[in-house]
Structures are given as structure tokens and as C-alpha cells.
């Protein structure tokens, strides 16, 4: 990742809003949001000085496929976003 911290956070927030996620909010180095069914939470954390972006999802369904799909969708959208 070669974005500034501000650009990374702006992209992460835009990606989450465009995905239709709910309660999108910025806290420190991270953007947090809820899935549309409010059963899963996702985070994109930007650490520009280390050139790193973390994608994390957690859910209540005990179904790994849901969180894997959420993080995959966000990762693809983040990479494709400009």
C-alpha cells in the first residue's frame, strides 16, 4: 500500500459506504461498519507508515463463509477504488 494515512482512511470509508454497510465510523487508524443485517462487523485499519492495510470481519452466525466473503469483497473494492 502506498497511500497516505488520510487517503487510505478516505478510501476505506468510501468502500464501506459504497458497499451499503451501516454505521460507518472512523476511530483512530480504523474504519468500522456493520453488515446490512447488523450481525457482522467489519474493520479496515490503515497503517500508512508501515504500508499496511488490515481487513477484519467478525460475526454472530458461526459461519466463516460470511466473514470471509465480507473481507474479500472489501479487499477487492479497496484495490479497485481510486
DODOVEX-209447 format. One record per atom (N, C-alpha, C): residue number from 1; x, y, z; atom name. Coordinates in steps of 0.02 Angstrom, whole numbers, plus 50000, padded with zeros to 5 digits. Example, Ala and Ser with C-alpha at 12.3 -4.5 7.8 and 13.67 -1.06 7.14 Angstrom:
<recs>
<rec seq="1" east="50660" north="49716" up="50390" atom="N"/>
<rec seq="1" east="50615" north="49775" up="50390" atom="CA"/>
<rec seq="1" east="50660" north="49835" up="50390" atom="C"/>
<rec seq="2" east="50642" north="49888" up="50354" atom="N"/>
<rec seq="2" east="50684" north="49947" up="50357" atom="CA"/>
<rec seq="2" east="50645" north="50002" up="50394" atom="C"/>
</recs>
This chain:
<recs>
<rec seq="1" east="50042" north="49942" up="50000" atom="N"/>
<rec seq="1" east="50000" north="50000" up="50000" atom="CA"/>
<rec seq="1" east="50045" north="50061" up="50000" atom="C"/>
<rec seq="2" east="50032" north="50106" up="49955" atom="N"/>
<rec seq="2" east="50073" north="50166" up="49951" atom="CA"/>
<rec seq="2" east="50032" north="50230" up="49957" atom="C"/>
<rec seq="3" east="49978" north="50228" up="49995" atom="N"/>
<rec seq="3" east="49936" north="50286" up="50006" atom="CA"/>
<rec seq="3" east="49956" north="50322" up="50070" atom="C"/>
<rec seq="4" east="49939" north="50386" up="50074" atom="N"/>
<rec seq="4" east="49948" north="50421" up="50138" atom="CA"/>
<rec seq="4" east="49895" north="50395" up="50187" atom="C"/>
<rec seq="5" east="49904" north="50409" up="50250" atom="N"/>
<rec seq="5" east="49855" north="50387" up="50301" atom="CA"/>
<rec seq="5" east="49786" north="50417" up="50286" atom="C"/>
<rec seq="6" east="49784" north="50480" up="50269" atom="N"/>
<rec seq="6" east="49720" north="50513" up="50255" atom="CA"/>
<rec seq="6" east="49687" north="50483" up="50194" atom="C"/>
<rec seq="7" east="49726" north="50470" up="50140" atom="N"/>
<rec seq="7" east="49697" north="50441" up="50080" atom="CA"/>
<rec seq="7" east="49673" north="50370" up="50091" atom="C"/>
<rec seq="8" east="49710" north="50331" up="50131" atom="N"/>
<rec seq="8" east="49691" north="50263" up="50146" atom="CA"/>
<rec seq="8" east="49625" north="50262" up="50184" atom="C"/>
<rec seq="9" east="49620" north="50304" up="50235" atom="N"/>
<rec seq="9" east="49558" north="50306" up="50275" atom="CA"/>
<rec seq="9" east="49499" north="50330" up="50233" atom="C"/>
<rec seq="10" east="49510" north="50379" up="50190" atom="N"/>
<rec seq="10" east="49457" north="50404" up="50147" atom="CA"/>
<rec seq="10" east="49434" north="50349" up="50099" atom="C"/>
<rec seq="11" east="49481" north="50311" up="50071" atom="N"/>
<rec seq="11" east="49463" north="50256" up="50026" atom="CA"/>
<rec seq="11" east="49425" north="50202" up="50063" atom="C"/>
<rec seq="12" east="49449" north="50184" up="50122" atom="N"/>
<rec seq="12" east="49415" north="50133" up="50162" atom="CA"/>
<rec seq="12" east="49344" north="50153" up="50178" atom="C"/>
<rec seq="13" east="49334" north="50215" up="50198" atom="N"/>
<rec seq="13" east="49267" north="50239" up="50214" atom="CA"/>
<rec seq="13" east="49222" north="50239" up="50153" atom="C"/>
<rec seq="14" east="49248" north="50262" up="50097" atom="N"/>
<rec seq="14" east="49209" north="50262" up="50034" atom="CA"/>
<rec seq="14" east="49190" north="50191" up="50013" atom="C"/>
<rec seq="15" east="49237" north="50144" up="50018" atom="N"/>
<rec seq="15" east="49223" north="50075" up="50000" atom="CA"/>
<rec seq="15" east="49167" north="50046" up="50044" atom="C"/>
<rec seq="16" east="49169" north="50060" up="50108" atom="N"/>
<rec seq="16" east="49118" north="50033" up="50153" atom="CA"/>
<rec seq="16" east="49049" north="50065" up="50138" atom="C"/>
<rec seq="17" east="49048" north="50130" up="50128" atom="N"/>
<rec seq="17" east="48984" north="50163" up="50112" atom="CA"/>
<rec seq="17" east="48956" north="50138" up="50045" atom="C"/>
<rec seq="18" east="49000" north="50131" up="49995" atom="N"/>
<rec seq="18" east="48977" north="50106" up="49929" atom="CA"/>
<rec seq="18" east="48952" north="50034" up="49933" atom="C"/>
<rec seq="19" east="48977" north="49996" up="49982" atom="N"/>
<rec seq="19" east="48955" north="49926" up="49991" atom="CA"/>
<rec seq="19" east="48888" north="49923" up="50028" atom="C"/>
<rec seq="20" east="48863" north="49980" up="50050" atom="N"/>
<rec seq="20" east="48798" north="49982" up="50084" atom="CA"/>
<rec seq="20" east="48802" north="49962" up="50157" atom="C"/>
<rec seq="21" east="48862" north="49961" up="50185" atom="N"/>
<rec seq="21" east="48869" north="49943" up="50256" atom="CA"/>
<rec seq="21" east="48840" north="49999" up="50300" atom="C"/>
<rec seq="22" east="48822" north="49980" up="50360" atom="N"/>
<rec seq="22" east="48788" north="50026" up="50406" atom="CA"/>
<rec seq="22" east="48835" north="50051" up="50461" atom="C"/>
<rec seq="23" east="48817" north="50107" up="50490" atom="N"/>
<rec seq="23" east="48852" north="50137" up="50547" atom="CA"/>
<rec seq="23" east="48928" north="50143" up="50534" atom="C"/>
<rec seq="24" east="48945" north="50168" up="50476" atom="N"/>
<rec seq="24" east="49015" north="50177" up="50458" atom="CA"/>
<rec seq="24" east="49045" north="50233" up="50500" atom="C"/>
<rec seq="25" east="49099" north="50218" up="50536" atom="N"/>
<rec seq="25" east="49130" north="50270" up="50577" atom="CA"/>
<rec seq="25" east="49206" north="50261" up="50580" atom="C"/>
<rec seq="26" east="49238" north="50318" up="50585" atom="N"/>
<rec seq="26" east="49312" north="50320" up="50589" atom="CA"/>
<rec seq="26" east="49332" north="50328" up="50662" atom="C"/>
<rec seq="27" east="49377" north="50283" up="50684" atom="N"/>
<rec seq="27" east="49405" north="50286" up="50751" atom="CA"/>
<rec seq="27" east="49480" north="50274" up="50745" atom="C"/>
<rec seq="28" east="49519" north="50326" up="50758" atom="N"/>
<rec seq="28" east="49591" north="50320" up="50755" atom="CA"/>
<rec seq="28" east="49614" north="50301" up="50685" atom="C"/>
<rec seq="29" east="49649" north="50245" up="50679" atom="N"/>
<rec seq="29" east="49676" north="50221" up="50616" atom="CA"/>
<rec seq="29" east="49628" north="50175" up="50579" atom="C"/>
<rec seq="30" east="49566" north="50169" up="50602" atom="N"/>
<rec seq="30" east="49521" north="50118" up="50575" atom="CA"/>
<rec seq="30" east="49453" north="50147" up="50556" atom="C"/>
<rec seq="31" east="49421" north="50112" up="50508" atom="N"/>
<rec seq="31" east="49352" north="50125" up="50490" atom="CA"/>
<rec seq="31" east="49313" north="50062" up="50509" atom="C"/>
<rec seq="32" east="49259" north="50072" up="50546" atom="N"/>
<rec seq="32" east="49217" north="50017" up="50569" atom="CA"/>
<rec seq="32" east="49149" north="50022" up="50536" atom="C"/>
<rec seq="33" east="49116" north="49965" up="50526" atom="N"/>
<rec seq="33" east="49048" north="49964" up="50499" atom="CA"/>
<rec seq="33" east="49013" north="49899" up="50517" atom="C"/>
<rec seq="34" east="48947" north="49899" up="50509" atom="N"/>
<rec seq="34" east="48906" north="49840" up="50519" atom="CA"/>
<rec seq="34" east="48878" north="49816" up="50453" atom="C"/>
<rec seq="35" east="48869" north="49751" up="50447" atom="N"/>
<rec seq="35" east="48836" north="49723" up="50388" atom="CA"/>
<rec seq="35" east="48764" north="49745" up="50386" atom="C"/>
<rec seq="36" east="48731" north="49738" up="50330" atom="N"/>
<rec seq="36" east="48663" north="49761" up="50322" atom="CA"/>
<rec seq="36" east="48614" north="49725" up="50369" atom="C"/>
<rec seq="37" east="48630" north="49664" up="50388" atom="N"/>
<rec seq="37" east="48587" north="49628" up="50436" atom="CA"/>
<rec seq="37" east="48608" north="49641" up="50508" atom="C"/>
<rec seq="38" east="48658" north="49682" up="50518" atom="N"/>
<rec seq="38" east="48685" north="49702" up="50583" atom="CA"/>
<rec seq="38" east="48709" north="49642" up="50625" atom="C"/>
<rec seq="39" east="48727" north="49588" up="50592" atom="N"/>
<rec seq="39" east="48751" north="49529" up="50626" atom="CA"/>
<rec seq="39" east="48826" north="49520" up="50621" atom="C"/>
<rec seq="40" east="48859" north="49562" up="50580" atom="N"/>
<rec seq="40" east="48931" north="49558" up="50568" atom="CA"/>
<rec seq="40" east="48961" north="49627" up="50572" atom="C"/>
<rec seq="41" east="49021" north="49631" up="50597" atom="N"/>
<rec seq="41" east="49058" north="49694" up="50600" atom="CA"/>
<rec seq="41" east="49121" north="49687" up="50558" atom="C"/>
<rec seq="42" east="49139" north="49741" up="50523" atom="N"/>
<rec seq="42" east="49198" north="49741" up="50482" atom="CA"/>
<rec seq="42" east="49241" north="49802" up="50500" atom="C"/>
<rec seq="43" east="49306" north="49794" up="50489" atom="N"/>
<rec seq="43" east="49354" north="49848" up="50502" atom="CA"/>
<rec seq="43" east="49406" north="49849" up="50447" atom="C"/>
<rec seq="44" east="49423" north="49908" up="50426" atom="N"/>
<rec seq="44" east="49482" north="49918" up="50384" atom="CA"/>
<rec seq="44" east="49528" north="49964" up="50423" atom="C"/>
<rec seq="45" east="49588" north="49940" up="50437" atom="N"/>
<rec seq="45" east="49636" north="49979" up="50475" atom="CA"/>
<rec seq="45" east="49694" north="49998" up="50430" atom="C"/>
<rec seq="46" east="49711" north="50062" up="50429" atom="N"/>
<rec seq="46" east="49765" north="50088" up="50387" atom="CA"/>
<rec seq="46" east="49825" north="50105" up="50431" atom="C"/>
<rec seq="47" east="49883" north="50080" up="50411" atom="N"/>
<rec seq="47" east="49946" north="50096" up="50445" atom="CA"/>
<rec seq="47" east="49995" north="50117" up="50389" atom="C"/>
<rec seq="48" east="49986" north="50178" up="50366" atom="N"/>
<rec seq="48" east="50023" north="50202" up="50308" atom="CA"/>
<rec seq="48" east="50098" north="50203" up="50319" atom="C"/>
<rec seq="49" east="50121" north="50220" up="50379" atom="N"/>
<rec seq="49" east="50193" north="50223" up="50390" atom="CA"/>
<rec seq="49" east="50226" north="50154" up="50385" atom="C"/>
<rec seq="50" east="50186" north="50101" up="50387" atom="N"/>
<rec seq="50" east="50211" north="50033" up="50377" atom="CA"/>
<rec seq="50" east="50188" north="50004" up="50311" atom="C"/>
<rec seq="51" east="50153" north="50045" up="50272" atom="N"/>
<rec seq="51" east="50125" north="50025" up="50207" atom="CA"/>
<rec seq="51" east="50080" north="49963" up="50213" atom="C"/>
<rec seq="52" east="50036" north="49963" up="50264" atom="N"/>
<rec seq="52" east="49993" north="49906" up="50278" atom="CA"/>
<rec seq="52" east="49920" north="49927" up="50284" atom="C"/>
<rec seq="53" east="49877" north="49882" up="50261" atom="N"/>
<rec seq="53" east="49804" north="49889" up="50271" atom="CA"/>
<rec seq="53" east="49779" north="49822" up="50296" atom="C"/>
<rec seq="54" east="49739" north="49823" up="50349" atom="N"/>
<rec seq="54" east="49710" north="49762" up="50377" atom="CA"/>
<rec seq="54" east="49635" north="49760" up="50364" atom="C"/>
<rec seq="55" east="49610" north="49702" up="50345" atom="N"/>
<rec seq="55" east="49538" north="49692" up="50334" atom="CA"/>
<rec seq="55" east="49516" north="49638" up="50383" atom="C"/>
<rec seq="56" east="49467" north="49655" up="50426" atom="N"/>
<rec seq="56" east="49445" north="49609" up="50478" atom="CA"/>
<rec seq="56" east="49369" north="49607" up="50479" atom="C"/>
<rec seq="57" east="49341" north="49548" up="50489" atom="N"/>
<rec seq="57" east="49269" north="49541" up="50497" atom="CA"/>
<rec seq="57" east="49255" north="49490" up="50552" atom="C"/>
<rec seq="58" east="49203" north="49504" up="50590" atom="N"/>
<rec seq="58" east="49181" north="49458" up="50643" atom="CA"/>
<rec seq="58" east="49106" north="49455" up="50641" atom="C"/>
<rec seq="59" east="49078" north="49396" up="50656" atom="N"/>
<rec seq="59" east="49006" north="49389" up="50653" atom="CA"/>
<rec seq="59" east="48978" north="49343" up="50705" atom="C"/>
<rec seq="60" east="48912" north="49344" up="50708" atom="N"/>
<rec seq="60" east="48875" north="49305" up="50758" atom="CA"/>
<rec seq="60" east="48848" north="49239" up="50731" atom="C"/>
<rec seq="61" east="48856" north="49227" up="50667" atom="N"/>
<rec seq="61" east="48825" north="49169" up="50636" atom="CA"/>
<rec seq="61" east="48863" north="49104" up="50643" atom="C"/>
<rec seq="62" east="48923" north="49107" up="50668" atom="N"/>
<rec seq="62" east="48966" north="49047" up="50671" atom="CA"/>
<rec seq="62" east="48974" north="49017" up="50602" atom="C"/>
<rec seq="63" east="48974" north="49062" up="50552" atom="N"/>
<rec seq="63" east="48981" north="49040" up="50482" atom="CA"/>
<rec seq="63" east="49039" north="49079" up="50452" atom="C"/>
<rec seq="64" east="49096" north="49047" up="50447" atom="N"/>
<rec seq="64" east="49157" north="49079" up="50422" atom="CA"/>
<rec seq="64" east="49148" north="49107" up="50352" atom="C"/>
<rec seq="65" east="49107" north="49076" up="50311" atom="N"/>
<rec seq="65" east="49098" north="49097" up="50242" atom="CA"/>
<rec seq="65" east="49073" north="49170" up="50239" atom="C"/>
<rec seq="66" east="49029" north="49190" up="50284" atom="N"/>
<rec seq="66" east="49002" north="49258" up="50284" atom="CA"/>
<rec seq="66" east="49057" north="49309" up="50294" atom="C"/>
<rec seq="67" east="49099" north="49299" up="50345" atom="N"/>
<rec seq="67" east="49152" north="49348" up="50359" atom="CA"/>
<rec seq="67" east="49207" north="49345" up="50306" atom="C"/>
<rec seq="68" east="49221" north="49286" up="50280" atom="N"/>
<rec seq="68" east="49271" north="49281" up="50226" atom="CA"/>
<rec seq="68" east="49246" north="49319" up="50164" atom="C"/>
<rec seq="69" east="49182" north="49312" up="50148" atom="N"/>
<rec seq="69" east="49154" north="49347" up="50091" atom="CA"/>
<rec seq="69" east="49154" north="49422" up="50101" atom="C"/>
<rec seq="70" east="49138" north="49445" up="50161" atom="N"/>
<rec seq="70" east="49139" north="49517" up="50176" atom="CA"/>
<rec seq="70" east="49209" north="49546" up="50167" atom="C"/>
<rec seq="71" east="49259" north="49514" up="50196" atom="N"/>
<rec seq="71" east="49327" north="49541" up="50191" atom="CA"/>
<rec seq="71" east="49351" north="49538" up="50118" atom="C"/>
<rec seq="72" east="49335" north="49485" up="50083" atom="N"/>
<rec seq="72" east="49355" north="49479" up="50013" atom="CA"/>
<rec seq="72" east="49324" north="49533" up="49970" atom="C"/>
<rec seq="73" east="49260" north="49547" up="49981" atom="N"/>
<rec seq="73" east="49225" north="49599" up="49944" atom="CA"/>
<rec seq="73" east="49257" north="49667" up="49958" atom="C"/>
<rec seq="74" east="49273" north="49682" up="50021" atom="N"/>
<rec seq="74" east="49303" north="49746" up="50038" atom="CA"/>
<rec seq="74" east="49374" north="49752" up="50010" atom="C"/>
<rec seq="75" east="49412" north="49698" up="50012" atom="N"/>
<rec seq="75" east="49480" north="49699" up="49985" atom="CA"/>
<rec seq="75" east="49478" north="49713" up="49910" atom="C"/>
<rec seq="76" east="49435" north="49678" up="49874" atom="N"/>
<rec seq="76" east="49430" north="49690" up="49801" atom="CA"/>
<rec seq="76" east="49410" north="49762" up="49786" atom="C"/>
<rec seq="77" east="49360" north="49787" up="49822" atom="N"/>
<rec seq="77" east="49337" north="49856" up="49811" atom="CA"/>
<rec seq="77" east="49391" north="49906" up="49828" atom="C"/>
<rec seq="78" east="49429" north="49893" up="49881" atom="N"/>
<rec seq="78" east="49483" north="49939" up="49901" atom="CA"/>
<rec seq="78" east="49537" north="49941" up="49848" atom="C"/>
<rec seq="79" east="49556" north="49882" up="49822" atom="N"/>
<rec seq="79" east="49607" north="49880" up="49769" atom="CA"/>
<rec seq="79" east="49585" north="49914" up="49705" atom="C"/>
<rec seq="80" east="49521" north="49908" up="49688" atom="N"/>
<rec seq="80" east="49495" north="49936" up="49626" atom="CA"/>
<rec seq="80" east="49477" north="50010" up="49632" atom="C"/>
<rec seq="81" east="49470" north="50035" up="49692" atom="N"/>
<rec seq="81" east="49450" north="50104" up="49704" atom="CA"/>
<rec seq="81" east="49507" north="50151" up="49690" atom="C"/>
<rec seq="82" east="49491" north="50209" up="49667" atom="N"/>
<rec seq="82" east="49541" north="50261" up="49655" atom="CA"/>
<rec seq="82" east="49520" north="50325" up="49686" atom="C"/>
</recs>
